[in-house]
Amino acid sequence: MKALQEKIRTEGRALSEDVLKVDSFLNHQIDPVFMQEIGQEFARRFKDENITKIITLESSGITPAVMTGIELGVQVVFARKSKSLTLQDGLITSSVYSFTKEESKEISISSDFINENDRVLVIDDFLANGQAALGLMQMVAKANAQLVGIGIVIEKAFQNGGMKLRENDVRVESLAQISSMAKGKITFVEEEAL
Ligand code: 5GP
């Protein structure tokens, strides 16, 4: 998605060779008009899949997931990263190692909101080593629902998450694929191929 590449180039900042900061539109401040375009693009790619539910992970996955939910007209469930007094029974859980926080967390969703009749689209902001996506997929499997695919706003293709997921025949749609961030210069996979 060209507009996303442009946005990453102008507003993103490579904090190191493998961490990208996009706090101005996705991870802290949110650009709702731009994120609406992100939702439209995911919806365009998955519109024929009869999706009944979108699952994401709090907090940065929520915006792209909700924007896509508006377009597809389906409910969005976000997995929680901490225990909640109001969310205790009937939990589906999974353990996820966080790339940015460098710690493992138990994530959970309520079994009230996903069941074996669901066709699920998983959405997240970033794909790095695939831990978040795998944790969400595990929960979909525990609910006996069907995973249709994974929508990622920014895939760092130089890390191995995308490869792991695609090797397992999971449909992964990434709106931007970064091939390297060496010396602060962000290169996208498409440019590498030229
Ligand atoms: P993974 O689980 O695929 O290793 O990492 C994906 C998760 O870590 C995403 O949910 C995202 O929140 C976070 N993440 C991974 N890499 C980056 C990055 O370069 N920048 C930011 N802001 N978040 C990242």
Residues whose N, C-alpha, C, O or C-beta is under 5 A from the ligand:
A	BS01	5GP	D18 V19 L20 K21 N27 Y97 F99 T100 D124 F126 L127 A128 N129 G130 Q131 A132 A133 G161
